[in-house]
Amino acid sequence: MWSKASKQALRVQIKHLRNQLSARQKILFEQKLFSNIKQHLLFRTSKRIGFYLAVGNEIDLSDLITHAQHLNKAIYLPALHPFKQNTL
């Protein structure tokens, strides 16, 4: 089982690596991810899919969201709780 501290350390490490990507590398990763996910059986057969909207240097899923909408899939996005800071 992962401890809270080890999860946080992993998040920091991944964020650091992600921030070192060039703009070109990020675009290539986004294109590869889009291609892989849209061909995946789970994506093709799912009627409801949860996504996130990218913040900062996160992978942008907007093309995948648009593609899912064109396929008439229900799209779900997390929302922050209006009364609790940083709570979904």
Phi and psi in radians as a Rosetta constraint file:
Dihedral C 1 N 2 CA 2 C 2 CIRCULARHARMONIC -1.411 0.35
Dihedral N 2 CA 2 C 2 N 3 CIRCULARHARMONIC 2.365 0.35
Dihedral C 2 N 3 CA 3 C 3 CIRCULARHARMONIC -1.446 0.35
Dihedral N 3 CA 3 C 3 N 4 CIRCULARHARMONIC 2.828 0.35
Dihedral C 3 N 4 CA 4 C 4 CIRCULARHARMONIC -1.034 0.35
Dihedral N 4 CA 4 C 4 N 5 CIRCULARHARMONIC -0.701 0.35
Dihedral C 4 N 5 CA 5 C 5 CIRCULARHARMONIC -1.152 0.35
Dihedral N 5 CA 5 C 5 N 6 CIRCULARHARMONIC -0.710 0.35
Dihedral C 5 N 6 CA 6 C 6 CIRCULARHARMONIC -1.238 0.35
Dihedral N 6 CA 6 C 6 N 7 CIRCULARHARMONIC -0.603 0.35
Dihedral C 6 N 7 CA 7 C 7 CIRCULARHARMONIC -1.116 0.35
Dihedral N 7 CA 7 C 7 N 8 CIRCULARHARMONIC -0.761 0.35
Dihedral C 7 N 8 CA 8 C 8 CIRCULARHARMONIC -1.117 0.35
Dihedral N 8 CA 8 C 8 N 9 CIRCULARHARMONIC -0.720 0.35
Dihedral C 8 N 9 CA 9 C 9 CIRCULARHARMONIC -1.101 0.35
Dihedral N 9 CA 9 C 9 N 10 CIRCULARHARMONIC -0.700 0.35
Dihedral C 9 N 10 CA 10 C 10 CIRCULARHARMONIC -1.128 0.35
Dihedral N 10 CA 10 C 10 N 11 CIRCULARHARMONIC -0.742 0.35
Dihedral C 10 N 11 CA 11 C 11 CIRCULARHARMONIC -1.051 0.35
Dihedral N 11 CA 11 C 11 N 12 CIRCULARHARMONIC -0.752 0.35
Dihedral C 11 N 12 CA 12 C 12 CIRCULARHARMONIC -1.105 0.35
Dihedral N 12 CA 12 C 12 N 13 CIRCULARHARMONIC -0.756 0.35
Dihedral C 12 N 13 CA 13 C 13 CIRCULARHARMONIC -1.120 0.35
Dihedral N 13 CA 13 C 13 N 14 CIRCULARHARMONIC -0.780 0.35
Dihedral C 13 N 14 CA 14 C 14 CIRCULARHARMONIC -1.139 0.35
Dihedral N 14 CA 14 C 14 N 15 CIRCULARHARMONIC -0.733 0.35
Dihedral C 14 N 15 CA 15 C 15 CIRCULARHARMONIC -1.077 0.35
Dihedral N 15 CA 15 C 15 N 16 CIRCULARHARMONIC -0.723 0.35
Dihedral C 15 N 16 CA 16 C 16 CIRCULARHARMONIC -1.075 0.35
Dihedral N 16 CA 16 C 16 N 17 CIRCULARHARMONIC -0.810 0.35
Dihedral C 16 N 17 CA 17 C 17 CIRCULARHARMONIC -1.118 0.35
Dihedral N 17 CA 17 C 17 N 18 CIRCULARHARMONIC -0.734 0.35
Dihedral C 17 N 18 CA 18 C 18 CIRCULARHARMONIC -1.099 0.35
Dihedral N 18 CA 18 C 18 N 19 CIRCULARHARMONIC -0.659 0.35
Dihedral C 18 N 19 CA 19 C 19 CIRCULARHARMONIC -1.237 0.35
Dihedral N 19 CA 19 C 19 N 20 CIRCULARHARMONIC -0.291 0.35
Dihedral C 19 N 20 CA 20 C 20 CIRCULARHARMONIC -1.494 0.35
Dihedral N 20 CA 20 C 20 N 21 CIRCULARHARMONIC -0.143 0.35
Dihedral C 20 N 21 CA 21 C 21 CIRCULARHARMONIC -1.225 0.35
Dihedral N 21 CA 21 C 21 N 22 CIRCULARHARMONIC 2.458 0.35
Dihedral C 21 N 22 CA 22 C 22 CIRCULARHARMONIC -1.314 0.35
Dihedral N 22 CA 22 C 22 N 23 CIRCULARHARMONIC 2.869 0.35
Dihedral C 22 N 23 CA 23 C 23 CIRCULARHARMONIC -1.031 0.35
Dihedral N 23 CA 23 C 23 N 24 CIRCULARHARMONIC -0.703 0.35
Dihedral C 23 N 24 CA 24 C 24 CIRCULARHARMONIC -1.128 0.35
Dihedral N 24 CA 24 C 24 N 25 CIRCULARHARMONIC -0.758 0.35
Dihedral C 24 N 25 CA 25 C 25 CIRCULARHARMONIC -1.090 0.35
Dihedral N 25 CA 25 C 25 N 26 CIRCULARHARMONIC -0.732 0.35
Dihedral C 25 N 26 CA 26 C 26 CIRCULARHARMONIC -1.073 0.35
Dihedral N 26 CA 26 C 26 N 27 CIRCULARHARMONIC -0.766 0.35
Dihedral C 26 N 27 CA 27 C 27 CIRCULARHARMONIC -1.082 0.35
Dihedral N 27 CA 27 C 27 N 28 CIRCULARHARMONIC -0.748 0.35
Dihedral C 27 N 28 CA 28 C 28 CIRCULARHARMONIC -1.098 0.35
Dihedral N 28 CA 28 C 28 N 29 CIRCULARHARMONIC -0.730 0.35
Dihedral C 28 N 29 CA 29 C 29 CIRCULARHARMONIC -1.105 0.35
Dihedral N 29 CA 29 C 29 N 30 CIRCULARHARMONIC -0.733 0.35
Dihedral C 29 N 30 CA 30 C 30 CIRCULARHARMONIC -1.089 0.35
Dihedral N 30 CA 30 C 30 N 31 CIRCULARHARMONIC -0.754 0.35
Dihedral C 30 N 31 CA 31 C 31 CIRCULARHARMONIC -1.130 0.35
Dihedral N 31 CA 31 C 31 N 32 CIRCULARHARMONIC -0.735 0.35
Dihedral C 31 N 32 CA 32 C 32 CIRCULARHARMONIC -1.144 0.35
Dihedral N 32 CA 32 C 32 N 33 CIRCULARHARMONIC -0.763 0.35
Dihedral C 32 N 33 CA 33 C 33 CIRCULARHARMONIC -1.074 0.35
Dihedral N 33 CA 33 C 33 N 34 CIRCULARHARMONIC -0.798 0.35
Dihedral C 33 N 34 CA 34 C 34 CIRCULARHARMONIC -1.011 0.35
Dihedral N 34 CA 34 C 34 N 35 CIRCULARHARMONIC -0.839 0.35
Dihedral C 34 N 35 CA 35 C 35 CIRCULARHARMONIC -1.071 0.35
Dihedral N 35 CA 35 C 35 N 36 CIRCULARHARMONIC -0.801 0.35
Dihedral C 35 N 36 CA 36 C 36 CIRCULARHARMONIC -1.158 0.35
Dihedral N 36 CA 36 C 36 N 37 CIRCULARHARMONIC -0.788 0.35
Dihedral C 36 N 37 CA 37 C 37 CIRCULARHARMONIC -1.208 0.35
Dihedral N 37 CA 37 C 37 N 38 CIRCULARHARMONIC -0.743 0.35
Dihedral C 37 N 38 CA 38 C 38 CIRCULARHARMONIC -1.162 0.35
Dihedral N 38 CA 38 C 38 N 39 CIRCULARHARMONIC -0.341 0.35
Dihedral C 38 N 39 CA 39 C 39 CIRCULARHARMONIC -1.613 0.35
Dihedral N 39 CA 39 C 39 N 40 CIRCULARHARMONIC -0.209 0.35
Dihedral C 39 N 40 CA 40 C 40 CIRCULARHARMONIC -1.235 0.35
Dihedral N 40 CA 40 C 40 N 41 CIRCULARHARMONIC 2.414 0.35
Dihedral C 40 N 41 CA 41 C 41 CIRCULARHARMONIC -0.989 0.35
Dihedral N 41 CA 41 C 41 N 42 CIRCULARHARMONIC -0.733 0.35
Dihedral C 41 N 42 CA 42 C 42 CIRCULARHARMONIC -1.088 0.35
Dihedral N 42 CA 42 C 42 N 43 CIRCULARHARMONIC -0.690 0.35
Dihedral C 42 N 43 CA 43 C 43 CIRCULARHARMONIC -1.167 0.35
Dihedral N 43 CA 43 C 43 N 44 CIRCULARHARMONIC -0.806 0.35
Dihedral C 43 N 44 CA 44 C 44 CIRCULARHARMONIC -1.127 0.35
Dihedral N 44 CA 44 C 44 N 45 CIRCULARHARMONIC -0.561 0.35
Dihedral C 44 N 45 CA 45 C 45 CIRCULARHARMONIC -1.682 0.35
Dihedral N 45 CA 45 C 45 N 46 CIRCULARHARMONIC -0.195 0.35
Dihedral C 45 N 46 CA 46 C 46 CIRCULARHARMONIC -1.311 0.35
Dihedral N 46 CA 46 C 46 N 47 CIRCULARHARMONIC 2.483 0.35
Dihedral C 46 N 47 CA 47 C 47 CIRCULARHARMONIC -1.765 0.35
Dihedral N 47 CA 47 C 47 N 48 CIRCULARHARMONIC -0.390 0.35
Dihedral C 47 N 48 CA 48 C 48 CIRCULARHARMONIC -2.286 0.35
Dihedral N 48 CA 48 C 48 N 49 CIRCULARHARMONIC 2.280 0.35
Dihedral C 48 N 49 CA 49 C 49 CIRCULARHARMONIC -2.396 0.35
Dihedral N 49 CA 49 C 49 N 50 CIRCULARHARMONIC 2.364 0.35
Dihedral C 49 N 50 CA 50 C 50 CIRCULARHARMONIC -1.655 0.35
Dihedral N 50 CA 50 C 50 N 51 CIRCULARHARMONIC 2.368 0.35
Dihedral C 50 N 51 CA 51 C 51 CIRCULARHARMONIC -2.243 0.35
Dihedral N 51 CA 51 C 51 N 52 CIRCULARHARMONIC -3.093 0.35
Dihedral C 51 N 52 CA 52 C 52 CIRCULARHARMONIC -2.414 0.35
Dihedral N 52 CA 52 C 52 N 53 CIRCULARHARMONIC 2.727 0.35
Dihedral C 52 N 53 CA 53 C 53 CIRCULARHARMONIC -1.676 0.35
Dihedral N 53 CA 53 C 53 N 54 CIRCULARHARMONIC 2.235 0.35
Dihedral C 53 N 54 CA 54 C 54 CIRCULARHARMONIC -1.112 0.35
Dihedral N 54 CA 54 C 54 N 55 CIRCULARHARMONIC 2.489 0.35
Dihedral C 54 N 55 CA 55 C 55 CIRCULARHARMONIC -2.207 0.35
Dihedral N 55 CA 55 C 55 N 56 CIRCULARHARMONIC 2.366 0.35
Dihedral C 55 N 56 CA 56 C 56 CIRCULARHARMONIC 1.133 0.35
Dihedral N 56 CA 56 C 56 N 57 CIRCULARHARMONIC -2.190 0.35
Dihedral C 56 N 57 CA 57 C 57 CIRCULARHARMONIC -1.751 0.35
Dihedral N 57 CA 57 C 57 N 58 CIRCULARHARMONIC 0.373 0.35
Dihedral C 57 N 58 CA 58 C 58 CIRCULARHARMONIC -1.227 0.35
Dihedral N 58 CA 58 C 58 N 59 CIRCULARHARMONIC 2.772 0.35
Dihedral C 58 N 59 CA 59 C 59 CIRCULARHARMONIC -1.104 0.35
Dihedral N 59 CA 59 C 59 N 60 CIRCULARHARMONIC 2.250 0.35
Dihedral C 59 N 60 CA 60 C 60 CIRCULARHARMONIC -1.451 0.35
Dihedral N 60 CA 60 C 60 N 61 CIRCULARHARMONIC 2.081 0.35
Dihedral C 60 N 61 CA 61 C 61 CIRCULARHARMONIC -1.753 0.35
Dihedral N 61 CA 61 C 61 N 62 CIRCULARHARMONIC 0.190 0.35
Dihedral C 61 N 62 CA 62 C 62 CIRCULARHARMONIC -1.060 0.35
Dihedral N 62 CA 62 C 62 N 63 CIRCULARHARMONIC -0.656 0.35
Dihedral C 62 N 63 CA 63 C 63 CIRCULARHARMONIC -1.137 0.35
Dihedral N 63 CA 63 C 63 N 64 CIRCULARHARMONIC -0.681 0.35
Dihedral C 63 N 64 CA 64 C 64 CIRCULARHARMONIC -1.207 0.35
Dihedral N 64 CA 64 C 64 N 65 CIRCULARHARMONIC -0.668 0.35
Dihedral C 64 N 65 CA 65 C 65 CIRCULARHARMONIC -1.092 0.35
Dihedral N 65 CA 65 C 65 N 66 CIRCULARHARMONIC -0.806 0.35
Dihedral C 65 N 66 CA 66 C 66 CIRCULARHARMONIC -1.059 0.35
Dihedral N 66 CA 66 C 66 N 67 CIRCULARHARMONIC -0.765 0.35
Dihedral C 66 N 67 CA 67 C 67 CIRCULARHARMONIC -1.054 0.35
Dihedral N 67 CA 67 C 67 N 68 CIRCULARHARMONIC -0.778 0.35
Dihedral C 67 N 68 CA 68 C 68 CIRCULARHARMONIC -1.096 0.35
Dihedral N 68 CA 68 C 68 N 69 CIRCULARHARMONIC -0.683 0.35
Dihedral C 68 N 69 CA 69 C 69 CIRCULARHARMONIC -1.126 0.35
Dihedral N 69 CA 69 C 69 N 70 CIRCULARHARMONIC -0.693 0.35
Dihedral C 69 N 70 CA 70 C 70 CIRCULARHARMONIC -1.122 0.35
Dihedral N 70 CA 70 C 70 N 71 CIRCULARHARMONIC -0.437 0.35
Dihedral C 70 N 71 CA 71 C 71 CIRCULARHARMONIC -1.572 0.35
Dihedral N 71 CA 71 C 71 N 72 CIRCULARHARMONIC 0.156 0.35
Dihedral C 71 N 72 CA 72 C 72 CIRCULARHARMONIC 1.065 0.35
Dihedral N 72 CA 72 C 72 N 73 CIRCULARHARMONIC 0.599 0.35
Dihedral C 72 N 73 CA 73 C 73 CIRCULARHARMONIC -1.528 0.35
Dihedral N 73 CA 73 C 73 N 74 CIRCULARHARMONIC 2.533 0.35
Dihedral C 73 N 74 CA 74 C 74 CIRCULARHARMONIC -1.328 0.35
Dihedral N 74 CA 74 C 74 N 75 CIRCULARHARMONIC 2.295 0.35
Dihedral C 74 N 75 CA 75 C 75 CIRCULARHARMONIC -1.884 0.35
Dihedral N 75 CA 75 C 75 N 76 CIRCULARHARMONIC 2.312 0.35
Dihedral C 75 N 76 CA 76 C 76 CIRCULARHARMONIC -2.138 0.35
Dihedral N 76 CA 76 C 76 N 77 CIRCULARHARMONIC 2.341 0.35
Dihedral C 76 N 77 CA 77 C 77 CIRCULARHARMONIC -2.180 0.35
Dihedral N 77 CA 77 C 77 N 78 CIRCULARHARMONIC 2.503 0.35
Dihedral C 77 N 78 CA 78 C 78 CIRCULARHARMONIC -1.200 0.35
Dihedral N 78 CA 78 C 78 N 79 CIRCULARHARMONIC 2.609 0.35
Dihedral C 78 N 79 CA 79 C 79 CIRCULARHARMONIC -2.248 0.35
Dihedral N 79 CA 79 C 79 N 80 CIRCULARHARMONIC 2.424 0.35
Dihedral C 79 N 80 CA 80 C 80 CIRCULARHARMONIC -1.280 0.35
Dihedral N 80 CA 80 C 80 N 81 CIRCULARHARMONIC 2.456 0.35
Dihedral C 80 N 81 CA 81 C 81 CIRCULARHARMONIC -1.119 0.35
Dihedral N 81 CA 81 C 81 N 82 CIRCULARHARMONIC 2.292 0.35
Dihedral C 81 N 82 CA 82 C 82 CIRCULARHARMONIC -1.185 0.35
Dihedral N 82 CA 82 C 82 N 83 CIRCULARHARMONIC -0.335 0.35
Dihedral C 82 N 83 CA 83 C 83 CIRCULARHARMONIC -1.991 0.35
Dihedral N 83 CA 83 C 83 N 84 CIRCULARHARMONIC -0.168 0.35
Dihedral C 83 N 84 CA 84 C 84 CIRCULARHARMONIC -2.100 0.35
Dihedral N 84 CA 84 C 84 N 85 CIRCULARHARMONIC 2.086 0.35
Dihedral C 84 N 85 CA 85 C 85 CIRCULARHARMONIC -1.100 0.35
Dihedral N 85 CA 85 C 85 N 86 CIRCULARHARMONIC 2.328 0.35
Dihedral C 85 N 86 CA 86 C 86 CIRCULARHARMONIC 0.981 0.35
Dihedral N 86 CA 86 C 86 N 87 CIRCULARHARMONIC 0.623 0.35
Dihedral C 86 N 87 CA 87 C 87 CIRCULARHARMONIC -2.125 0.35
Dihedral N 87 CA 87 C 87 N 88 CIRCULARHARMONIC 2.307 0.35
